[in-house]
Amino acid sequence: MGRSGYESTMFFTVPQSIARELPRFLNIVGRVPLVRRVVSTVVIDTLARSTSPRPRALSMADDYTTWKSLTDRTFSGRHLPPNLSSPGDLPSEESVNDLFRRRKDVRGQDLAIESTDTSVMFMFFAQWFTDSFLRTSRDDFRRNTSTQEIDLCQIYGLTEEKTHLLRAHRDGRLKSQLIDGEEYPEFLFRPRSSGEPPVFKPEFEGLHDSEFIVSRLLEDAPEKQKDTFFAVGLEHGNSTIGNTIMNVVFLREHNRIAGLLKQAHPEWAERPEGADARLFETTRNIMIVLLLKLVVEEYIRHISPYDFPLETVPFIADGKRWNRSNWISIEFNLLYRWHSLVPSTIGSGPDRLDSTDFRNNNPLVLARGIESLVSQCSGERAGRIGLMNTPGFLVDRDPAHPERPSVQERTIALSRKARLASYNDYRENFGLGRLKDFGRLTQDAELRERLEKLYDDIDKLEWYVGIFAEDYSRDEMMGRLMTTMVAYDAFTQALTNPLLARDVYNEATFTRTGLDVIEKTQSLQQIVARNSTSPESVHCAFRC
């Protein structure tokens, strides 16, 4: 991809000579607490006001404003009204799908373009994090089956009934088991003889749709994976080694904090109902805020240009116009399809993992251990976000099931069903201005030629294609429109969490012990290390 003569941030453009020095300068000034607080407040508030606040007049429920579209949050929201022009005006879905396919080398192998500094660990965290609230219904594409909140349902489940099944009902803990002296979630299935189908343990009946788990998710999985399928909050929680790693780490952290609270508050055991419920609920509160803190201070920090040390400013949403109830939009759901981050392989030599190794492979996690895999994924670069860089197994149909659309095909179909407005319409809506031609979108000659052939006029360019076609500099992780939309939705979804409100974020909610844990936790590295048998060997980073 080519670069323009200017490097852009989310708010302004500066000459390259200055931009090259910004990361070092911002990291220096970011060490000053008052400066960090002031800059973080300005950055967050600016992005949170980059478009109109919720509630919006429309959702996926109807094409016009109805009481249902204003109140029924089981439907995904939407930023802009639907595009009512004829679908025949768009290129075929097959030709658009081909835009995402990773380039090939002379031998016909995937030629992955690596990111500048984004690790595979970031990729896995992003998938695990977003799978909790970007949950398109299998029965109705207009609906989102999440709670619309960042609530760590990955380990707690989507409802209180599911949470009840995952709790140990002792000392505030989640159910777990020890394997070779290390803590993991319980297995979902009963022990079975060879050839017998997997069956849920009685204690987990109702946790997930057993037919979907057994007949679809595990349809082609090896027998070892079926026997080591963990009981976690979401049905896809075992689908990649990244999901498994994060679920294990956060389960361990929950049980560790529950132990700290039990020691700090023996008086809770004197309650008529005992201490278990208080220990569990307080621990869950602490854990959700830990995740929110990591999302703002480490995850979004990595996404944003120049790596300024953003801070989760206390009560920042209180009194703000953008402090409204969470409602995930269909655009947020779609823009997070960062399939091009997925590498063709992870590592080299005897530890090399190909695409089949990091999917449906809990046995690998048990054999290698958390520390080894986290370190390996933190030292390997993910792919570069953009068109023509998605691995073939996500673009092409599985030869074993040619009747089933690929992951990328399903995504394009969803964007078409949603009838989204054009790329330029979204740029205008987020205050970035409309582009006049494809040359201003990308300097990649091959890509520009293909886009011009498919769309003819940049005003016809689909939003979902345009956000991945945008050029961006080495200091950025994605194009400017996508960066702005990610930051807008992320900040206004994360920082409006009720646990961060002024009357809630206090010692009564978290205890002094819990607040100390929150305040002293600065990174995912710390959480992984303090739940590891060899913390000194852990290397966990989103940047490599």
N, C-alpha and C positions, 0 to 999 in steps of 0.2 A: 504494500500500500504506500502511496506517496503521501507527502506531508505538505501542508501549505506553508507560507512564510511566517505564520504566526502560530504560537502554541496557545490553546484555549483552556481556561478553567471553567467552572460552572457559572462564573459571574462576569468574567471580563477576559479580554485578550491582551497579551503582552508580547513584546518582541522576544524572539528566541534567545537573544543574548541575556536578557533578564530572566526568562523562564528557566534557563539552565541552572541559575543560582537560587531559584526560589525554594526547592526542596530543603537545601542546607539552611537557608535563612529561616524558613518557617519552623523547622525542627528546633533551631536555637531559641527563637522567641517563644515557641510553644512550651518550653520548659518553665517559663514564668507563669505561675498559677493564675494571676489576674489577667494576663494577656490571653492565656489559653481559654479562660472562662468567657472573656469578652468576645474573642474571635469565634469561639464555638457558638455563642448565642447569636451572633450576627449571621454566621453561615447557615445554621439550622433554620433560623427564622426566615431568611431570604429564600431558601429552597422551599420551605413549607408554604410560602406565599407565591410560588411560581405559577400557580393556576388557581382557579376558583375553589373554595373550600367545600367539603361535604356539609350538608347533604346536597346531592345533585338532583336535578329534575327527572332524570331518567335512570333506569337500571336495565338489566337484561330481561326484566319481567314484561315490559311493553315498549312499543315504539313512541308512545306519548305518555305524559305524566298522569299517573294514577296513584291512588292511596297505596296500592300494593307496591308500585315502583319506588315509593318514598319510604316504606316501612318494612317490607319483607326482605330481610337480609339473607334469606336462603338463596336469593338470586344474586349473581355477581353484579357489581355496579358498573358504570361506564362513564368515561370522561366526556365523550362527545356523542352527539346523536348518531344513529346508524346512517350509513351510506345507502341511499335508496336507489342508486343507479343500477342498471341491469348488470348481473354477473357476467354476461357475455362480453362486457367491455374489458374484462380482465384476462390476462394470459392464463393458459391452462395450469391447473394445480401441478401437473407433472413437470412442466417447464420451470415453475417456481421451485419445486422440490429439488430440481437439478442444480439450481443456483447455490444450494447449501452444501452440496457434495464436495468433500475434500479433494483437492487436486491430487493427481497421480504423478509418480516419478516415471522414469523411462522403463522401469520394470513392471509398471502397473500397480505398484504399492502406494498406499496412502502417503501423501507428502504433507505431513502436519506442519503448519506454521506455528511456532511456539510463541507464547506470550512473552513480554519483556521480562516480567518478574513475578508473575502469579503462579503460585504453587498448586499442585494437585490437591493438597490439603484444603486450600480455599475452595476448590471445585466441590469436593466432597461435603464441606461444611455448608456451602450454598445450597446444595441439593437437599441435605438433611433439614436445614433451616426452613426453606421455602415449601417443602413437601407438607409442612404442618398447616399452612393456611392457603396454599394454592391447590385446591382440591376440587377439580371439576367433577361433577356428578357423572357416573357412568350411564345414568338413565336420561339425563336432561342436561345438555351442554350449557344451558343458561344458568345453572345453579352451581353454587359453591358449598360443599358439604363441611367446610370448616366452621369454627366458632367465630370467625372474623377477627380473632385476637391472636397475639403472640402469647401462647399459654403453655408451652412445653408439652403439648399433647403427644409429642413423640414418645415420651416416657409415661405420661399420665392418662392417655386416652382422650377421646373426644367428648365423653359424657361422664357424669359422676358414677353412673352404673359401671362403665368400663374401668374407671379409676378404682372403684371398689374391688374389681377382680385382680388388679395389679398390685394392690396394697398387701403388705404382710400382716397388717392389723396387729402389729407389735412394735412398740417403740418408734412409731412414726415412719417405719421403713417401707420400701418397696420390696416385693418378692425377689429373691435372688438365690443363686447357688454358688458354691465354690468348686472350681475346676482347676486342679493342680495348684491349689492355694490362692487362686485369683477369683475375684467376684464377677459374675455374669448374670444376666437375666435368667429366669427359669426357662426351660424348653416348653414350647407350646403343645407339642404332641406327646401322647403316651408312648412308652416303650413298645416296640412292635417286633414281630418276627419278620424274617425276610419275605418279601412279596406282599405283605399286608399293607393296605392303604393307611396313610397317616390319619389319626383321629385325635381331636383336641382332648387334652386332659379335662376332666370334669370341672376343675376349678377355673378353667378359662372358657367354658361354654358361654357364648354370647359376646366374646371379646371382638371377634371379627366374623365376617361371612366365611364359614368353613368351606363352602363350595368354591368360592372365588379363590381362596388361598390354595386349596389342594388341586383343583382342576385347571386353574389358570396360572397363578403365580408360580406354582411348583410343578407345572405340567411337564417341563423338560429338564427340571433340576436334577442333579445327581442325588442318589439315595442318602449320601452323607449330609447333604444340605437339608434334606427333609428331617433327618434325625437331630439336627442341631439348629432348628428354626426357633429363634427366641420369641418369647411372649413379650411384646412391647406395645406401645400405644397405638401405632398405625400399621395398617396391613402391609405397606411397602417398607417397613422398618428393617427388613433383612435383605433388601434387593441389591445393595452394593456393600462392599467392605466399609465404605465411608459411613453409610447409615448405621451399620452395626457398631463401628468404632465409636461414633458419637453417642449412640444410645447406651453403650456400656459405660463410657466415661461419665455421662450425666447421671446414670443410675448410681454409680459408685459415689459421685459427689453428693447426691441426695442422701444416701444412707450415711455418708460421713458427717454431713451437717446435722442430720437427725441425731447422731451420736453426741455431737458437741452440745446440742440443745438439751438433750437428756441429762448430761452432766451439769450444765449450767442451771437447770431448772428442775431440781428434784421435787419441788413443791407441786408441780403439775400432776404428779402421781397421786396426790392426795385428793384430787377431784373425784366426785362420785363415779364419773364415767371413765376415770383413768387418764393417762397422759397421751395415749396413742394418737387420738384425733388432733389434739393441740400440737403435738410434735410434727405430725404429718403436714397439717395445713400451714404452719409457720415455715416449715422447711420448703414447701412448695412455693410460698411467697418469695422466699429468699432466692430460690433457684430461678424463678421467672425473671427477677430483676437482674440476677447475674447474667442471664442470656441477653436481656435488653442492653446491658452495659457492654457486653462483648460485641453485640451487633453495631452499636454506635461507635465505640472507641477502637475497635479492631477491624471489624468487617467492612463497615461503610468507610472507615478511614482508608482502607486499602483500595476501595473502589474510587474514591475521590482523587483528583490530581494532586500531586505534590506532597501527599502523605502528612498533612498537618495533624498533630495529635488532638483530635476532637475529644470533647468531654461530654459526658451525659449530664448536662446542666440540670440541677434539681429544680423541679416545678416549672420548667421552661414553658410547658404548654398552658399552664394556668393563666387564664385571661386572654389567651390568644384566639384570634378569629378562626384559626385552623384546628382548634381543640374540639373536635367533633367525634362522635362514635365511629369506630372503625368499620369500614365497609370495603372489602377487597374488590378492585375493579377488574374487568376482563382484560384490560390492557396490561395491568400489573401481572396478571396471570401469564399472559403471552410473552411479555418482554423478558421474563425470567427463563425462557427456554434457551439457556446458554449451552447448547449442545456442542458448540465448537470448542468449548473448554476441554472436552474429553480428549485425552491423548490416545493415540493408537496403541501405545504400550506405556508401561510405567517401569522405569529402571532398565537395567541391563544385567547380563551375567546370570548367575543362578537364582537371583531374586527377581528377575524380570517377570512382569505381569502383563499378559495381553488382555484384550477386552473381555474374554471369557473368564479370566482369573479374578477380575475385580467385580464381577456380578455374581449374585447368589453363591457366596463362598464363605459362610461362617466357619467351616473347617479351617480355612487359611488363617482367619483371625485367631482361632484357638491354637493353631500350631505355631504361628509366628509371634503372637502376643501383640498387645496394643502399642507398646513402645516402639517396636521394630517397624511396624507398618506406618505409624504416624511419622516417624523420622524419615522413612523412605518417601512418603507422599509429600512431606514438607521440603524435601530436597530436589524434587522433580518438577519441571515446569508444565503447567497446563497448556492447552492450545490457546491460540489468539482468537478472541471474539470477533466474528465477522463472517461474511459469506464465503463460500467455497473452502470451508475449513471444518466441516462436520464429518466425523468418521462414517465410513460406509455402513456399518451395522445399525446406525441410527437413521440413515437415509433410505437404505434399501430394505426391501421386505425379507423376512426370514425365509430361506428356502424351504424349511420344514413346515412353514405356515404361510404360503404365498397369498392366501385369501385375506390375511390380516394386514392392514396398512402399517407402515413403519412409524416410529416415533415422530419423525419429521413430517411425514404425510399427515398424521393425525393433527399435528400442530397447525399446519397450513389450512387444513379443512376447518378447524375450529375458528381460525382467524377469518375465514370466508363466511362461515355461518354467523359470526358475530356482526358482519357487515360494518366493519370499522371504517372510519373516515380515512382520508388519504394521509400520507406521510407529511405533506406540506401543511395540511389542516392542523395536525398535532404540533408541528413546529410553531405555527402561529399561536395556537392555544397556550403553549408554554413560553411565549414571549421570545422565541428565538428567530422569528422572521422566516418567510418562505424562501426557498432556494429557486433560482431562475432556470437552472439547467443541471444536467447530470455531471458536468465538469466540476461544479461546485460541491457535489456530493462525494465524489471519489476521483482520485487521480490514477487508479488502477485501470489501465487501458482496456484490458480484457473484460473486466467487470463492467466498466462503463458502456462498452459496446454491447454487451449482452442485455443490460438494463434498457438501453435506448431501443434495441430491437424489440424487446418484450412490451415496453410501456409507451414508447414514442414521445410522450410528454411527461416531464417530471411531476406535474400536477396529478397525473394518473397513478403515480407510484404508490403501491400499497404501504401502509405504515409498517407492517410486520417485516417487509423486505427492506424498507428504507432505513430502519434503525440498525440493521446489521450491515448495511452497505456504507454507512458513514465512515469517512476517514477519521483517524484520530492519531495523536502524537504518541511518542514513546512514554511520555509522562502520564498518559491516560490509559484506562483499561477498556474503554468503549467510546462510542460516538457521543456527541454532546447532547442530543435529544434523549438518548437512552439514559445517560448519566443523570440528567435533570429529572427524568421521570422516575428512575430508581430512587434517587435521593428524596424526591417529594413524597412518594408513597411510603418509603421506609421510615422517614422521620415522622410523618404524620400518623403512621400506624404504630410505631414503636413508642413514641414519646407521649402519646395520649393514653397509654395503658393506665388503668385505674390505680395500679400499685405505685405509680410515680406522682400521683396527685398530692398536693400540699397536706391535706388532712389525712392522708393514708401513709405516706412515706415517713415513718417515724418508728421510734423504739417500741411502741405498743404493737405495731404490726409485725416487726421483724425481730425484736429483742436487741439488746446491746450486742450480744454474740453475733446475731445475724447481720447487723449493720457493720460490724468489724469485718466479717467475711466479705461483704459487698464492697466496702471501701478499700480493702487491701487487695482485691482481685483486679488485676490489670490486663490479663491475657488468658487465652485458651491454654497456652503453655503451662501456666500455673495450675490450672484445673487438672490437666492431664498428669502433670508431675506429682501432684499430691495424692493422686489415686493410682500411682504406679509402684511396682515392687522395686524398680530401679530409677528413681526420679532424676538422678544425675545423668542418665543416658537419654533422656527424652529431648527431642527437638521437634517443636510444633510451631509452624509459622505459615502465614498466608503469602509471605514474600520469599522468593528464593533467587 
